Amino acid sequence: MLYEEKKHDGTLPIVGVNTFVNPAPPEHHQPMELARATEEEKEGQLRRLADFHARHAAECPGALDELRRVCLEGATSSRP
């Protein structure tokens, strides 16, 4: 309820939900050039993600079971 209240009154800004781009930006507004990742950066990130999945594969089933339990029971997690 607190999350919804903050979202509604704007104290928790969420772009596209309760914060929007000005449809009439100031005249001095300069377009921003987007930065793109190189193929090497993309491949490196995919390798790190695969490594993370491999290192935590044994923990995954237990963590998912606990997440389901917490969601269904409305309890709190025993994990840090």
Buried (B, 14 or more C-beta within 10 A) or exposed (E): EEEEEBBEEEEBEEEEEBEEEEEEEEEEEEEEEEEEEEEEEEEEEEEEEEEEEEEEEEEEEEEEEBEEEBEEEEEEEEEE
